[in-house]
Amino acid sequence: MAFLNYSPNVKNELDALEHKLGQLVRLSQRLRSENHQLRQALAEIESKHRQCDDKITAAKTRLQKLLVQLPEDS
């Protein structure tokens, strides 16, 4: 960065601030990417969870139908 007529202390502070800002931008980009990946993984897990719930419901319905068909013990 070009600093015009700044004292060495101000220039050093501005350099440090520029460096910290660059770190913050990189961290923000990394976290956005990680957040996107986590959202995708969560969506996939939620979909699998719904599929499992559907299978459990279907199995429960089949079992209930079978139980109705069993003869009662006297």
Helices and strands as residue ranges (DSSP letters): H 8-69
